[in-house]
Amino acid sequence: MEAGDPIADLIAATARSDRAAFRALYSAASAKLFGVALRILKDRSEAEDAVQEVFTRVWLNARRYDATRARGMTWLVAIARNHAIDRLRARPAPTEDDTAIARLADGTPGPEAESIARGEAKRIADCFDLLEPARAEAVRGAYLNGLSYLDLSRHHDVPINTIRSWLRRGLQKLKECLDA
């Protein structure tokens, strides 16, 4: 196993049927895998189902992971991506009736939903304002734009471990702010 890859360590422990390691792996990777699935499937419910199926596959196939070929998170993201693409391909093609119905349905939110959404967006923006600008930009880049640690490291001209710290601390601050 590659030193400094806690995800790889958790996958190896999962391969030995270690349930605690599997729970820790789920906690560490599920949000990222959900983001991958949601970006591809564009449906929250289907992305949630896909992530559960991915973790079932990980539990059953963890022994196939080879730490010399890829980092742990890279392996998990590849599984999630491939599974989401498979689900996308399995969707039935829309028929003319489906498109006509879609045109009839008014998918716009009502005034109450818009008001709530604006309030939540303001809360999130206010919490982002509490972060230093570079750190806020890094969090947005990683979690809203899907940039990698390497991309962020190059963009901000700081080491990758600094980016990891920025993201971890930034998310902690955002969580504290939103929970307050």
N, C-alpha and C positions, 0 to 999 in steps of 0.2 A: 504493500500500500504506500501511496505517496504521503510523505510527512506533511502535516498541516492541512489535511483534507478530512475534516470531521464527518462530512457526509459519507465519504468512502468508508470510514470506520463504522458508521451506523449501518451502512449497507452490508458490510462484512458480518456484523453482529446479527443482522436480520437474517442473513443466509444460514446462521446457526440457530434459527428459530427463537431469537431473543426478542420477546414481546415488548420489553421496556425500550429496547433500542428501536424497534419499529415505531413505537409511539413517539419517541424523540425524533426519528426521521420524518414522520408525518408532520410534527410540529415545526420542524426546521424547513421543510420543503413544500408543504402543501400550498402556501400562498403564492409562491413563485410558479408552481405547476398550474394552479388555478388561473393565473394571469396568462400563461401560455395557451391554455385551453380556451379561455374566454376570447382572447385575441383571434383565434382561428375560428371558433364556433359562433361567436357573436350572440350567444344565448346563455345567460347566467345559469339557468337550471341544467341545461345540457352540459355546460362546463363543469358544474359541481358533480354530476353523474360521471363524467369522464375522469375527473381526478380520483374519485373513489375506485373506478375500474383500474386506473393506473396503479394505485397503491395495492390493489389485489394482485396485479401482475408482478409488482415489485416483491411482494411477500412470497409469491410462488417461484419467482425467477431470480432472486437476489444472488444465488450461488453462481449465476452466469456472468455477474459483473466482474470485469477485469480492470483493477486499479491501474495497471500499467498502460492501458489504452485510453482511458479518459478519466477526468475528475468525476467524483460522485454526482454532483449537481448536473454536469453535462450529460451524463448517462440518463438521469431521471428526466431531464428536459427533453432529450431525444425520444424517450418512451412516451411522454405526454404529447409531444408534437405529433409523432406518428399515429398515436391513438386518436387524437383529435382530427387529424386528416382522414383517417379511416372512417370515423363517424360522419364527417362532412361528405365523403364520397358515398356513404350508405344512405344519405337522405334521398327521398324520392324527388325527382325533378318536379318543379312546380307546373301545374297544368293551367290552362287558360282560365278555368273556374277559380283557381287559387288567386291568380293575379287580379281578377275582377273583384273578388271579395276583399282583397287587400286594398284596392283602390277605394272601396266603399267605406271601410272601417276608418274611423277618425282616431289615429293613434296619438294625438296630441294630449298632453296632460291638462287637466282642468285647472282653474284658478287656484284652488286650494293646494294641489300638488306642486304647482309652479311656485307658490309662496313658500312652501316648506323647502323645496329644492334651493331656492334663492337664499333662504336662511342658513341652510346647511353649507352651501357653497361659501357664504360669507364667513361662517365659523371656521371652515377649513382654510380659507385665505388668511384670516386673522392668525390662525395657528402657524401657518407657513411664514408669516411676517415675523414671528418670534425667533425663527432660525436665522443664522447668518446667511447672507445672500448666496454665497458659494455653496453652502451646505443645502440650502433650499433648492438650488438649481440641480445639485447632484441627486437629491431625493426625487425630484420631478423627472430627471433624466432616467434614473433607474426604474422607477415604478410606474411612471406614466408614459414614457417614451421607449422603454425596453432596452436602454443602453447597457452595455456590459461594464464590469468593473474596469476592464482595460480601456474601453472608450472613455469612461469618465476620468480615469487616471490621466490619459493623454490630454483630454480637454482642459482639466484643471491643473495639469502639470504637477501632480503630486503622486506619491507611491500608491500602489493598489491597496495596501493595508490601511493607508490613511483614508482612502475612499470607503473601505469597509467600516472603519470607525465612524466616519461622517454619517453614513447611512444608518448604522445601528443607533447612534446617539440621536440622529435626526428623527428617526421613527419613534424612539422612546419619548422625545420631547413632544412630538405630534400627538402621541397616544395620551400623554399626561394632559396636554392642553384640551384635547377633545373629551377626555373623561371628566375634566373639571366642570 
